[in-house]
Amino acid sequence: MFQSIREVLKNVAASKVNKVDANLAEIIIRNADQNIFLRSKELAAKAFVSESSLTAFSKRIGYEGYREVYIRLMVESEYYNYFTNNESNKNEVVSKFDHNTFIDEIDAQFDKIQKIACNIKSKDKLFILSSYEVMHHGQLVANALWEDKQVYFSANRKTDRNFINKITNQDEVLVLLVGLDNGELFENLKTLDLNNINYDVIGSSSQTSKLIPNQDNTVLFLNKTVISNKKTRALIRNGQMNYTLTHLISLL
């Protein structure tokens, strides 16, 4: 299951088994609670350790490196809205009209949801590639379908490279594409493009606009909201993704 990076860090800080790890976890959480996300050089200086020690620390707690810890913590903090909204955004609300608009825009693309469902049902294998922000949605889809077909999904972006060149057009690829730090994900999609592999995408309009056009790929757009608060936007994106995937899974 998708594991909260904050819970991992809190457990490490509380365990005291490794004093260096506990100290690093405490510093990371203490700063994150103030909406401060320390880069590797900053954390190394505060903890009086080398940057290579941060890599070793990250691997010990289950991540590829400190960059993954840094990105996951930022994305998770935005999604769960740990922090108080800025004063300028206190009166900004999402109306019932806004919610209905988001739903109507997705419903208008129901033919795309049906097409993606047909593609999934017609293939023996399903590969799920996901942005960090909606990694938990990727896990939920995998959990819902693993009894019926071979599903490949990893919450660790690095391991996607292990199977990306093994995918063929006999397989279905579902891409969940929103939010921050999608560089590695786009590299994987570039590999699929070079290998002439088709894939289906559910993603924000801003991220899907970066894709190489391919009429054989089904792209379902989650339109951008005009809400200025980034935490509210992240929650809306997750709501849009949840609504879309609920429709999709109901068809499988």
Backbone bond lengths (Angstrom), bond angles and torsions (degrees), N, CA, C in turn:
res aa  C-N    CA-C-N  psi(-1)  N-CA   C-N-CA  omega(-1)  CA-C   N-CA-C  phi
1 M - - - 1.460 - - 1.529 110.37 -
2 F 1.331 116.53 158.27 1.456 122.14 177.12 1.518 109.06 -62.90
3 Q 1.344 117.39 128.30 1.453 121.94 -175.53 1.518 110.47 -110.28
4 S 1.321 116.35 132.19 1.451 121.68 -179.76 1.517 110.35 -68.11
5 I 1.330 117.35 125.83 1.458 121.55 177.75 1.519 110.74 -64.29
6 R 1.328 117.39 -34.42 1.463 120.29 178.05 1.526 111.12 -64.42
7 E 1.333 116.52 -40.68 1.463 119.73 179.16 1.526 110.66 -66.04
8 V 1.339 116.38 -39.74 1.462 120.11 176.90 1.524 110.19 -59.14
9 L 1.327 116.66 -48.71 1.465 121.14 -178.58 1.526 111.75 -64.90
10 K 1.330 116.77 -40.24 1.470 119.98 178.50 1.526 111.17 -63.11
11 N 1.322 116.85 -40.32 1.467 120.59 178.76 1.523 111.43 -65.55
12 V 1.331 116.11 -40.29 1.467 120.25 178.33 1.525 110.15 -65.09
13 A 1.330 116.52 -43.95 1.465 120.92 -179.93 1.522 111.53 -63.05
14 A 1.318 116.58 -35.29 1.468 120.71 -176.75 1.522 112.95 -81.72
15 S 1.335 116.95 -24.24 1.465 119.64 -173.07 1.524 113.11 -70.83
16 K 1.337 117.01 -38.80 1.466 122.98 179.96 1.534 112.71 62.40
17 V 1.342 117.98 11.93 1.463 120.84 179.15 1.523 110.00 -64.43
18 N 1.328 115.27 -43.87 1.460 121.61 176.27 1.526 106.78 -117.60
19 K 1.328 116.88 110.55 1.467 120.65 -173.42 1.526 112.32 -62.70
20 V 1.332 117.00 -36.10 1.465 120.15 179.20 1.525 109.85 -65.52
21 D 1.333 116.54 -46.42 1.465 120.63 179.02 1.523 111.13 -62.45
22 A 1.340 116.14 -42.93 1.468 120.25 -179.71 1.522 110.82 -62.10
23 N 1.333 116.42 -40.77 1.468 120.50 180.00 1.526 111.01 -66.15
24 L 1.328 116.56 -43.15 1.465 120.31 178.52 1.525 110.83 -62.17
25 A 1.327 116.49 -45.20 1.467 120.44 -179.93 1.523 111.11 -61.85
26 E 1.330 117.06 -41.29 1.467 121.17 179.58 1.526 111.24 -62.87
27 I 1.332 116.59 -43.55 1.471 120.82 179.99 1.529 110.43 -63.97
28 I 1.329 116.53 -44.40 1.472 120.59 -179.35 1.521 110.66 -60.90
29 I 1.339 116.82 -48.13 1.468 120.67 -177.90 1.517 111.52 -66.95
30 R 1.333 116.63 -42.87 1.471 120.27 -178.89 1.523 110.91 -58.54
31 N 1.315 116.97 -41.64 1.464 120.37 179.16 1.524 111.57 -74.50
32 A 1.334 116.99 -38.89 1.467 120.26 179.56 1.523 110.94 -62.66
33 D 1.340 116.86 -33.80 1.462 120.57 178.03 1.529 112.08 -64.31
34 Q 1.335 116.11 -18.88 1.463 121.25 176.61 1.530 110.96 -103.40
35 N 1.337 115.16 16.08 1.466 121.66 -179.16 1.526 112.26 63.07
36 I 1.338 115.47 33.68 1.464 122.16 177.03 1.526 107.69 -116.00
37 F 1.315 116.62 121.98 1.459 121.15 -178.70 1.528 108.04 -114.03
38 L 1.317 115.37 109.58 1.461 121.55 -173.13 1.522 111.26 -78.49
39 R 1.325 115.74 129.75 1.459 120.14 172.57 1.526 108.37 -76.66
40 S 1.320 116.26 169.57 1.462 120.23 -171.24 1.527 113.14 -58.56
41 K 1.336 117.42 -42.66 1.468 119.69 -179.70 1.521 111.25 -64.71
42 E 1.327 116.32 -40.52 1.464 120.96 -179.92 1.526 110.96 -65.79
43 L 1.322 116.65 -44.37 1.462 120.20 -179.61 1.525 111.01 -67.12
44 A 1.331 116.50 -41.85 1.462 120.17 179.36 1.527 110.81 -59.77
45 A 1.339 116.20 -40.82 1.464 120.36 179.72 1.526 111.55 -66.79
46 K 1.321 117.12 -42.18 1.465 121.05 -179.25 1.524 112.28 -68.10
47 A 1.333 116.25 -34.53 1.465 120.44 -175.99 1.526 112.81 -95.33
48 F 1.342 116.55 -3.71 1.463 122.11 -179.83 1.535 111.41 59.00
49 V 1.334 115.15 46.06 1.462 120.69 176.28 1.526 108.32 -132.37
50 S 1.324 116.44 169.74 1.463 120.82 177.59 1.527 109.98 -84.73
51 E 1.331 116.05 161.44 1.465 119.64 177.41 1.527 111.30 -66.26
52 S 1.332 116.94 -29.65 1.468 119.26 176.50 1.528 110.89 -66.39
53 S 1.334 116.30 -29.61 1.469 120.10 176.05 1.521 110.70 -66.37
54 L 1.342 116.69 -32.62 1.463 120.31 177.65 1.526 110.76 -67.24
55 T 1.333 115.98 -37.57 1.466 119.72 176.83 1.520 110.48 -63.13
56 A 1.343 115.95 -45.20 1.470 120.45 179.16 1.527 110.92 -63.15
57 F 1.326 116.80 -41.94 1.468 122.24 177.34 1.530 110.49 -59.16
58 S 1.326 115.90 -46.85 1.468 120.83 -178.52 1.523 111.29 -61.66
59 K 1.318 116.76 -41.39 1.465 120.51 179.20 1.525 111.14 -66.28
60 R 1.339 116.08 -37.14 1.470 119.11 -179.82 1.523 111.98 -64.56
61 I 1.331 117.05 -29.42 1.471 118.93 -178.86 1.535 112.17 -98.13
62 G 1.361 115.29 8.61 1.461 118.71 169.85 1.510 117.50 103.89
63 Y 1.348 117.71 15.96 1.463 120.17 -178.77 1.528 109.76 -123.37
64 E 1.335 116.22 161.27 1.459 120.70 -174.92 1.521 112.64 -71.31
65 G 1.304 116.47 -31.28 1.457 120.84 -178.13 1.513 109.96 -174.51
66 Y 1.341 116.48 175.81 1.460 118.63 -176.18 1.522 111.85 -67.18
67 R 1.328 118.21 -28.71 1.467 119.75 179.11 1.525 110.58 -59.70
68 E 1.341 117.02 -39.09 1.462 119.87 178.65 1.526 110.51 -66.31
69 V 1.335 117.35 -41.49 1.472 121.04 176.71 1.523 109.75 -59.23
70 Y 1.326 116.16 -45.92 1.469 122.66 -178.03 1.530 111.39 -60.45
71 I 1.333 116.76 -49.25 1.466 120.86 -178.22 1.517 111.25 -67.51
72 R 1.326 117.34 -45.13 1.467 120.37 -179.38 1.528 111.14 -60.67
73 L 1.317 116.96 -40.53 1.461 120.44 -179.05 1.522 110.60 -66.26
74 M 1.336 117.51 -41.90 1.465 120.79 177.97 1.521 111.25 -61.92
75 V 1.335 116.09 -47.99 1.460 120.37 -177.32 1.521 111.06 -65.52
76 E 1.334 116.64 -44.71 1.464 120.22 -179.18 1.522 111.19 -64.94
77 S 1.320 116.74 -39.37 1.460 120.36 179.98 1.519 110.93 -64.64
78 E 1.343 116.67 -38.47 1.461 120.20 177.80 1.518 110.71 -67.46
79 Y 1.337 116.30 -42.64 1.464 119.37 -176.47 1.529 111.95 -66.30
80 Y 1.326 116.89 -47.45 1.459 119.51 -177.05 1.524 113.37 -82.42
81 N 1.346 115.64 -3.84 1.467 120.69 173.21 1.524 112.16 55.08
82 Y 1.340 115.56 56.23 1.460 119.65 -178.36 1.526 112.52 -69.51
83 F 1.328 115.64 -21.63 1.448 118.36 -169.42 1.514 112.66 -104.67
84 T 1.325 116.60 154.52 1.457 122.04 178.40 1.518 109.62 -69.79
85 N 1.325 117.41 137.41 1.459 121.03 178.61 1.520 110.77 -63.33
86 N 1.325 116.08 151.15 1.457 120.85 175.85 1.520 110.84 -62.97
87 E 1.327 117.09 150.73 1.462 122.11 -177.64 1.519 111.42 -56.27
88 S 1.330 116.81 -36.51 1.463 120.58 -176.61 1.523 112.47 -68.44
89 N 1.346 116.32 -16.88 1.456 119.38 -177.23 1.527 113.22 -106.20
90 K 1.325 117.01 4.99 1.460 119.22 -173.42 1.514 112.87 -62.94
91 N 1.318 117.23 -33.19 1.457 120.09 -176.95 1.526 113.02 -93.08
92 E 1.334 116.33 3.29 1.461 120.28 -179.01 1.525 108.63 -84.78
93 V 1.297 117.54 121.91 1.459 121.35 -176.62 1.521 109.68 -128.09
94 V 1.327 114.68 157.94 1.454 120.94 174.95 1.520 106.94 -99.93
95 S 1.309 116.92 116.31 1.460 121.01 -175.53 1.522 111.32 -82.06
96 K 1.337 115.20 167.41 1.461 120.79 174.91 1.523 110.16 -60.88
97 F 1.328 116.36 -33.85 1.467 120.70 177.85 1.525 110.21 -62.27
98 D 1.359 116.34 -42.88 1.462 119.91 179.10 1.526 110.47 -59.85
99 H 1.341 116.00 -48.03 1.463 120.29 -179.61 1.529 110.71 -59.48
100 N 1.317 116.44 -44.66 1.464 120.00 -179.81 1.521 111.58 -63.22
101 T 1.336 116.01 -35.95 1.466 120.43 178.35 1.520 110.84 -64.05
102 F 1.347 116.55 -45.11 1.464 120.34 179.10 1.530 110.61 -60.13
103 I 1.327 116.02 -43.75 1.464 121.03 -179.17 1.527 110.83 -66.36
104 D 1.336 116.25 -43.82 1.471 120.26 179.80 1.527 111.29 -60.57
105 E 1.346 116.44 -38.99 1.462 120.38 -179.23 1.526 111.22 -65.47
106 I 1.330 116.10 -36.19 1.467 119.80 177.44 1.525 110.26 -73.23
107 D 1.340 116.40 -43.33 1.469 120.04 179.21 1.527 111.71 -59.43
108 A 1.336 116.37 -33.04 1.466 120.59 179.82 1.530 111.80 -66.84
109 Q 1.329 116.53 -15.73 1.464 121.35 179.09 1.529 111.53 -107.77
110 F 1.327 116.33 23.13 1.467 120.22 -175.90 1.525 112.08 -59.35
111 D 1.332 117.10 -29.57 1.461 119.65 177.77 1.523 111.14 -62.06
112 K 1.337 116.19 -32.55 1.468 119.80 177.94 1.528 110.58 -70.69
113 I 1.338 116.51 -39.38 1.465 120.01 177.27 1.527 109.55 -61.41
114 Q 1.331 116.07 -42.65 1.465 120.49 178.60 1.528 111.38 -62.65
115 K 1.329 116.26 -40.36 1.464 119.81 -179.46 1.525 110.84 -65.95
116 I 1.339 116.50 -42.60 1.466 120.05 178.03 1.524 110.03 -62.57
117 A 1.336 116.72 -42.16 1.469 120.84 178.48 1.526 110.86 -60.36
118 C 1.322 116.76 -42.96 1.471 121.17 178.47 1.522 110.97 -62.47
119 N 1.328 116.33 -41.20 1.462 120.57 178.94 1.523 111.03 -63.00
120 I 1.336 116.48 -42.44 1.463 120.42 179.66 1.527 110.32 -64.31
121 K 1.336 116.57 -44.83 1.466 120.62 -177.29 1.525 112.12 -66.92
122 S 1.318 116.98 -29.92 1.470 120.06 -175.34 1.527 113.23 -83.47
123 K 1.330 117.45 -9.86 1.467 121.30 -177.62 1.528 110.36 -111.00
124 D 1.328 116.18 147.94 1.468 120.75 -179.73 1.524 112.08 -78.12
125 K 1.329 115.76 -30.47 1.463 119.91 -176.67 1.527 110.54 -117.95
126 L 1.329 115.33 143.32 1.466 121.69 175.83 1.518 109.02 -125.60
127 F 1.330 116.05 123.91 1.460 122.10 174.63 1.527 108.02 -107.32
128 I 1.329 117.05 128.21 1.465 121.76 -179.78 1.522 108.96 -112.76
129 L 1.335 116.31 122.44 1.465 122.58 175.80 1.520 107.62 -114.14
130 S 1.330 117.08 130.92 1.463 118.97 -171.37 1.516 113.11 -136.27
131 S 1.340 115.23 146.06 1.460 121.58 168.18 1.525 108.43 -67.36
132 Y 1.334 116.31 157.55 1.463 120.02 179.63 1.525 111.62 -58.86
133 E 1.331 116.71 -40.82 1.463 120.63 -172.28 1.520 112.88 -61.59
134 V 1.321 117.85 -31.56 1.467 120.75 -178.09 1.532 111.15 -116.86
135 M 1.338 115.88 27.04 1.458 120.20 178.88 1.527 111.28 -57.50
136 H 1.335 116.23 -36.50 1.470 120.04 -179.99 1.526 110.90 -64.44
137 H 1.342 117.33 -31.57 1.463 120.02 176.49 1.530 110.46 -68.71
138 G 1.325 116.54 -39.70 1.461 119.97 176.24 1.518 111.24 -59.51
139 Q 1.340 115.49 -42.22 1.464 120.18 178.85 1.523 111.45 -63.93
140 L 1.333 116.60 -40.24 1.467 120.66 179.93 1.533 111.62 -64.21
141 V 1.335 116.53 -41.69 1.468 120.04 177.64 1.531 110.00 -63.24
142 A 1.330 115.78 -44.82 1.465 119.89 178.95 1.525 110.94 -59.65
143 N 1.335 116.84 -44.49 1.464 120.72 -179.73 1.525 111.62 -63.30
144 A 1.339 116.06 -35.81 1.464 120.38 -177.33 1.525 112.33 -71.27
145 L 1.339 117.02 -25.96 1.468 119.74 -170.66 1.522 115.20 -112.72
146 W 1.331 118.06 -8.09 1.468 118.90 -169.64 1.528 113.46 -64.36
147 E 1.329 118.53 -24.24 1.466 120.05 179.30 1.532 112.00 -74.65
148 D 1.328 116.61 -22.08 1.466 120.79 -174.73 1.519 114.24 -99.46
149 K 1.331 117.51 -20.83 1.463 119.53 -178.61 1.521 109.86 -157.85
150 Q 1.323 115.74 169.28 1.461 120.36 176.05 1.528 108.35 -76.07
151 V 1.317 116.48 117.29 1.462 121.32 -178.74 1.523 108.78 -116.58
152 Y 1.322 116.00 130.37 1.458 121.81 178.60 1.522 108.76 -114.73
153 F 1.320 115.66 116.29 1.464 121.04 179.08 1.511 108.42 -149.89
154 S 1.317 116.21 137.67 1.459 120.75 176.79 1.517 109.76 -133.00
155 A 1.330 115.84 135.82 1.458 120.64 175.67 1.521 110.84 -80.15
156 N 1.334 116.46 -3.10 1.461 122.17 177.84 1.523 108.32 -107.09
157 R 1.328 116.77 109.43 1.465 122.01 -174.20 1.527 112.23 -56.40
158 K 1.333 117.66 -33.55 1.461 120.74 -176.40 1.523 112.07 -62.37
159 T 1.330 116.87 -34.73 1.463 119.18 -176.23 1.520 113.03 -73.86
160 D 1.339 117.47 -13.90 1.467 119.65 175.68 1.524 110.88 -58.15
161 R 1.332 116.52 -32.48 1.462 120.24 -178.34 1.518 111.69 -65.91
162 N 1.341 117.10 -21.74 1.459 120.25 -178.57 1.523 112.44 -67.79
163 F 1.344 116.96 -27.65 1.468 118.08 -177.44 1.523 114.12 -119.56
164 I 1.343 118.35 -2.62 1.463 120.17 -172.59 1.530 111.80 -62.56
165 N 1.341 117.37 -35.57 1.466 120.16 -179.52 1.524 112.92 -83.73
166 K 1.332 116.55 -4.44 1.465 120.61 178.73 1.529 112.00 -94.22
167 I 1.329 116.67 -8.43 1.463 120.98 -178.38 1.529 109.90 -73.61
168 T 1.327 116.04 136.92 1.465 121.62 176.33 1.525 108.88 -122.58
169 N 1.317 116.75 174.35 1.465 120.05 178.09 1.524 112.46 -76.33
170 Q 1.331 116.46 3.60 1.462 120.94 170.20 1.526 110.45 -85.19
171 D 1.333 116.12 -5.83 1.464 122.20 -178.81 1.525 109.89 -110.21
172 E 1.321 116.37 157.11 1.463 121.47 174.06 1.527 108.86 -102.29
173 V 1.328 115.89 135.81 1.465 122.01 176.90 1.522 108.50 -119.05
174 L 1.333 116.26 122.00 1.462 122.10 177.63 1.519 108.26 -111.51
175 V 1.329 116.21 124.31 1.463 122.00 -177.63 1.528 109.37 -112.39
176 L 1.333 116.76 127.10 1.464 122.86 175.11 1.519 106.68 -107.35
177 L 1.329 116.90 111.73 1.463 121.08 -164.67 1.525 112.15 -128.47
178 V 1.322 116.92 97.67 1.466 121.53 176.55 1.528 108.99 -147.65
179 G 1.329 116.08 168.84 1.464 121.08 165.38 1.512 116.56 75.89
180 L 1.348 114.23 -147.05 1.456 123.02 -168.30 1.523 113.75 -96.06
181 D 1.327 114.88 160.75 1.460 124.22 166.34 1.525 113.56 49.91
182 N 1.313 116.19 63.77 1.462 120.72 -179.32 1.523 113.07 -105.97
183 G 1.328 116.67 17.96 1.459 120.53 -177.18 1.520 113.25 -55.75
184 E 1.334 116.61 -50.36 1.469 120.41 -179.69 1.525 111.30 -64.61
185 L 1.321 116.11 -37.90 1.465 119.86 179.23 1.523 110.83 -63.68
186 F 1.332 116.99 -41.80 1.465 119.82 177.73 1.530 111.51 -66.30
187 E 1.333 117.13 -32.75 1.468 119.92 175.66 1.526 110.50 -63.60
188 N 1.336 116.20 -40.69 1.465 119.89 177.40 1.529 111.40 -65.11
189 L 1.328 116.27 -39.77 1.468 119.82 178.17 1.528 110.76 -67.08
190 K 1.326 116.23 -34.96 1.465 119.93 176.67 1.528 110.15 -62.35
191 T 1.341 115.90 -40.25 1.466 120.06 177.15 1.523 110.89 -62.03
192 L 1.329 116.57 -42.92 1.468 120.03 177.44 1.525 110.89 -62.07
193 D 1.336 116.75 -40.95 1.468 120.62 177.90 1.529 110.83 -61.06
194 L 1.341 116.15 -45.10 1.461 120.60 -179.42 1.525 111.37 -64.45
195 N 1.337 116.14 -30.92 1.469 120.96 179.38 1.532 112.28 -88.67
196 N 1.352 115.58 5.58 1.474 121.67 -179.66 1.532 112.69 57.89
197 I 1.329 114.92 39.66 1.465 121.37 177.94 1.525 108.95 -98.47
198 N 1.319 116.68 128.80 1.463 120.91 177.58 1.525 110.56 -81.40
199 Y 1.319 116.50 151.22 1.465 121.09 177.05 1.521 109.11 -150.46
200 D 1.330 115.22 154.97 1.458 121.84 178.90 1.519 109.33 -108.19
201 V 1.329 115.73 142.54 1.464 120.86 -172.12 1.523 110.86 -126.95
202 I 1.327 115.82 133.99 1.460 122.43 165.98 1.518 105.20 -117.36
203 G 1.332 117.08 114.62 1.456 117.61 -173.33 1.512 113.96 -160.88
204 S 1.320 114.35 168.50 1.462 120.55 178.10 1.520 109.38 -68.81
205 S 1.322 115.94 151.26 1.463 120.27 -178.11 1.524 111.30 -61.90
206 S 1.339 117.18 -33.59 1.468 120.17 -178.23 1.523 111.55 -68.51
207 Q 1.342 117.72 -36.50 1.461 120.83 -179.08 1.525 112.03 -82.93
208 T 1.330 117.19 -39.74 1.468 119.43 -179.04 1.526 112.10 -68.32
209 S 1.335 116.53 -21.19 1.469 119.90 178.14 1.530 111.42 -66.80
210 K 1.339 117.17 -16.08 1.465 121.87 -179.30 1.529 112.26 -87.72
211 L 1.324 117.00 -6.49 1.461 120.74 -177.63 1.524 111.51 -75.07
212 I 1.331 115.96 151.14 1.460 120.95 172.65 1.528 107.89 -73.24
213 P 1.337 118.76 123.34 1.472 120.58 -177.68 1.528 111.96 -58.66
214 N 1.326 115.90 134.21 1.462 121.58 178.02 1.520 107.69 -150.57
215 Q 1.324 117.03 114.38 1.465 120.66 -174.98 1.528 112.59 -65.65
216 D 1.345 117.20 -15.96 1.466 120.31 179.19 1.526 112.37 -86.04
217 N 1.327 116.56 -9.28 1.462 120.70 176.92 1.524 109.42 -94.52
218 T 1.326 117.26 135.31 1.460 121.28 174.47 1.522 108.32 -91.61
219 V 1.332 117.11 124.13 1.467 121.58 -178.75 1.521 108.91 -121.36
220 L 1.329 116.65 114.81 1.459 122.24 177.41 1.523 108.26 -100.40
221 F 1.339 116.69 123.72 1.459 121.62 -173.76 1.528 111.55 -93.52
222 L 1.326 116.08 133.23 1.461 122.35 169.00 1.520 105.81 -103.12
223 N 1.318 117.29 104.64 1.455 121.08 -172.00 1.522 112.61 -67.36
224 K 1.314 114.69 147.27 1.458 121.97 -177.12 1.523 111.02 -72.95
225 T 1.329 115.93 140.42 1.458 121.62 176.37 1.521 110.49 -87.55
226 V 1.333 116.57 155.06 1.466 120.76 178.72 1.525 111.25 -87.33
227 I 1.334 118.01 -2.58 1.462 121.31 178.27 1.523 108.89 -60.04
228 S 1.340 117.30 133.05 1.462 120.26 -174.31 1.522 113.22 -85.20
229 N 1.328 118.46 -27.06 1.460 121.21 -177.47 1.530 109.94 -69.97
230 K 1.331 117.11 120.23 1.467 120.01 -173.26 1.526 112.19 -66.74
231 K 1.338 117.09 -30.21 1.465 119.39 179.11 1.522 110.18 -69.31
232 T 1.332 115.60 -40.41 1.466 119.89 177.23 1.523 110.32 -64.48
233 R 1.339 116.73 -40.72 1.468 120.44 178.77 1.526 111.04 -60.59
234 A 1.347 116.20 -41.56 1.463 119.99 -179.54 1.520 111.13 -63.47
235 L 1.323 116.22 -41.50 1.463 120.10 178.95 1.528 111.09 -65.57
236 I 1.338 116.36 -38.95 1.467 120.08 178.16 1.530 110.08 -64.88
237 R 1.337 117.05 -44.48 1.470 120.31 178.21 1.529 110.73 -57.38
238 N 1.340 115.39 -42.65 1.459 119.19 -179.95 1.521 111.02 -66.72
239 G 1.339 116.73 -36.15 1.458 120.24 175.87 1.519 111.63 -64.63
240 Q 1.341 116.20 -41.78 1.466 120.66 177.33 1.531 110.88 -61.73
241 M 1.330 115.63 -44.20 1.465 120.14 179.72 1.521 110.56 -64.39
242 N 1.331 116.68 -41.96 1.461 121.01 -179.82 1.532 111.00 -61.66
243 Y 1.334 116.15 -44.46 1.470 121.18 -179.77 1.530 110.41 -62.74
244 T 1.330 116.16 -44.09 1.464 121.01 -178.59 1.523 111.59 -64.64
245 L 1.338 116.43 -46.28 1.461 119.90 -177.67 1.526 112.04 -70.37
246 T 1.331 117.01 -29.63 1.468 119.93 174.61 1.524 109.77 -61.39
247 H 1.340 116.36 -45.08 1.471 121.02 175.18 1.526 110.59 -58.82
248 L 1.340 115.17 -47.34 1.465 120.28 -175.55 1.527 111.28 -61.21
249 I 1.323 116.69 -50.39 1.466 120.45 -176.87 1.523 111.23 -64.05
250 S 1.337 116.76 -32.90 1.473 119.81 179.50 1.527 112.10 -65.40
251 L 1.335 116.50 -19.79 1.468 120.90 -179.22 1.527 112.76 -91.71
252 L 1.323 116.48 -5.64 1.468 120.04 -174.42 1.529 111.73 -98.29
